[in-house]
Amino acid sequence: MTDITADPRYLEARRYACRVRGFYIHATVFVLVNAGLFALSLVTQRGHSGFAWGTFGWGIGLLAHGLSVFAFGNLFGRSWEERKIREYLERRP
């Protein structure tokens, strides 16, 4: 059995797994809280869906979180960071 921690990309893979887990936790909390708010809205405000605006706003945040993890995760990832560090160190004082 090989030791996965010896892989040179282990730390990068671990950071990615943590970001994915964070998104899944965010999505789970979104669904649970909004289901509870929906149920509460049905019981207390018959026919009035005031919770929808909060759900809409939070949904935009959840979408942005998902895009940052799955679609644009490398946009400002490790290679970008290393490139910016190199650029800074190569500038003349």
MOVEN-V866942 format. One record per residue. N is the residue number from 1. RES is the residue in three letters. SS is DSSP state (alpha for helix, beta for strand, coil for the rest). D_CENTER is the distance of its C-alpha to the mean C-alpha in Angstrom with 1 decimal. Layout:
n-><N:N>
res-><RES:RES>
ss-><SS:SS>
d_center-><D_CENTER:D_CENTER>
//
This chain:
n-><1:2:3:4:5:6:7:8:9:10:11:12:13:14:15:16:17:18:19:20:21:22:23:24:25:26:27:28:29:30:31:32:33:34:35:36:37:38:39:40:41:42:43:44:45:46:47:48:49:50:51:52:53:54:55:56:57:58:59:60:61:62:63:64:65:66:67:68:69:70:71:72:73:74:75:76:77:78:79:80:81:82:83:84:85:86:87:88:89:90:91:92:93>
res-><MET:THR:ASP:ILE:THR:ALA:ASP:PRO:ARG:TYR:LEU:GLU:ALA:ARG:ARG:TYR:ALA:CYS:ARG:VAL:ARG:GLY:PHE:TYR:ILE:HIS:ALA:THR:VAL:PHE:VAL:LEU:VAL:ASN:ALA:GLY:LEU:PHE:ALA:LEU:SER:LEU:VAL:THR:GLN:ARG:GLY:HIS:SER:GLY:PHE:ALA:TRP:GLY:THR:PHE:GLY:TRP:GLY:ILE:GLY:LEU:LEU:ALA:HIS:GLY:LEU:SER:VAL:PHE:ALA:PHE:GLY:ASN:LEU:PHE:GLY:ARG:SER:TRP:GLU:GLU:ARG:LYS:ILE:ARG:GLU:TYR:LEU:GLU:ARG:ARG:PRO>
ss-><coil:coil:coil:alpha:alpha:alpha:coil:coil:coil:alpha:alpha:alpha:alpha:alpha:alpha:alpha:alpha:alpha:alpha:alpha:alpha:alpha:alpha:alpha:alpha:alpha:alpha:alpha:alpha:alpha:alpha:alpha:alpha:alpha:alpha:alpha:alpha:alpha:alpha:alpha:alpha:alpha:alpha:alpha:coil:coil:coil:coil:coil:coil:alpha:alpha:alpha:alpha:alpha:alpha:alpha:alpha:alpha:alpha:alpha:alpha:alpha:alpha:alpha:alpha:alpha:alpha:alpha:alpha:alpha:coil:coil:coil:coil:coil:coil:alpha:alpha:alpha:alpha:alpha:alpha:alpha:alpha:alpha:alpha:alpha:alpha:alpha:coil:coil:coil>
d_center-><32.5:30.5:28.4:24.9:24.4:27.1:25.2:24.5:20.9:20.2:18.2:16.0:15.5:14.8:12.1:10.4:11.1:9.6:6.2:6.8:8.4:5.9:4.2:8.0:9.0:7.3:8.9:12.0:12.5:12.2:14.9:17.0:17.3:18.0:20.5:22.2:22.4:23.8:26.3:27.3:27.7:30.0:32.1:32.5:32.4:34.0:33.1:31.0:27.2:26.1:22.8:21.7:20.9:18.5:16.8:16.8:15.3:12.5:12.0:11.7:8.9:7.1:8.3:7.2:3.5:5.0:7.4:6.0:5.3:8.4:10.7:10.7:9.4:13.0:13.9:13.7:13.6:16.5:19.2:18.5:18.7:21.8:23.4:23.0:24.5:27.3:28.0:28.3:30.6:32.7:33.5:36.9:37.2>
//
